[in-house]
Amino acid sequence: MTALAEQLRRAGFRVTQQRLAIYDCLSEAVDHPTAEQVYDAVRLQHPRISLATVYKGIDALARAPAPPETRPPPPPARNAATPHE
């Protein structure tokens, strides 16, 4: 089982092929696609998917904790020579 599938299940969501395709589309995007753009991309692999399913899938992914490999690294520590800088 993938980390994403485990996180979705722990958050109470079903793991579906459409939801995984939505995640793949979002994780491969170099920009911030709209739900309609995700719909257009995912529909190539899943022609029967609806726009409502894409919205629900994005919502589920947003509410489920991100798998460790998709979390951004913490920001670097910043240090100053004096305590007020």
C-alpha positions in Angstrom: 0.0 0.0 0.0 1.3 3.4 -0.9 1.8 6.2 1.7 -0.9 8.2 0.0 -3.4 5.3 0.2 -2.6 4.8 3.8 -3.0 8.5 4.7 -6.4 8.6 2.8 -7.6 5.5 4.6 -6.5 6.9 8.0 -8.4 10.1 7.3 -11.5 8.1 6.5 -11.5 8.4 2.7 -11.8 5.6 0.2 -8.9 5.1 -2.1 -10.1 5.1 -5.7 -8.4 5.1 -9.1 -9.8 8.5 -9.8 -8.5 10.0 -6.6 -5.1 8.6 -7.2 -5.2 10.0 -10.8 -6.1 13.4 -9.4 -3.2 13.2 -6.9 -0.8 12.2 -9.8 -2.0 15.1 -11.9 -1.5 17.6 -9.0 1.9 16.2 -8.0 3.2 16.4 -11.5 2.0 19.9 -12.1 4.6 22.7 -12.3 2.0 25.3 -11.6 -1.2 25.5 -9.6 -3.9 24.0 -11.9 -7.5 24.8 -11.4 -10.0 22.0 -10.8 -11.1 22.4 -14.4 -7.6 21.9 -15.6 -7.2 18.8 -13.4 -10.5 17.5 -14.8 -9.3 18.0 -18.4 -6.1 16.1 -17.7 -7.6 13.3 -15.6 -10.4 12.8 -18.1 -7.9 11.5 -20.7 -7.3 8.4 -18.5 -10.7 8.3 -16.9 -13.2 9.5 -19.5 -16.3 8.9 -17.2 -15.0 11.1 -14.3 -17.1 14.1 -13.5 -16.0 17.6 -12.5 -17.8 17.0 -9.1 -15.6 13.9 -8.6 -12.5 16.1 -9.2 -13.7 18.7 -6.7 -14.4 16.0 -4.1 -11.1 14.3 -4.8 -9.2 17.6 -4.4 -11.0 18.2 -1.1 -10.2 14.7 0.2 -6.5 15.2 -0.7 -6.5 18.6 1.0 -8.1 17.2 4.2 -5.9 14.1 4.4 -2.5 14.5 6.0 0.2 14.6 3.3 2.4 11.5 3.0 5.9 12.2 4.3 7.5 12.2 0.8 5.2 15.0 -0.4 5.7 17.4 2.5 8.0 20.3 1.8 11.3 20.3 3.8 11.4 22.6 6.8 12.9 26.1 6.1 16.5 26.5 7.0 17.4 27.9 10.4 18.3 31.5 10.5 20.9 32.8 12.9 21.9 36.2 14.0 25.0 37.5 15.9 22.8 39.6 18.2 19.4 38.6 19.6 17.5 41.6 18.1 18.3 41.0 14.5 
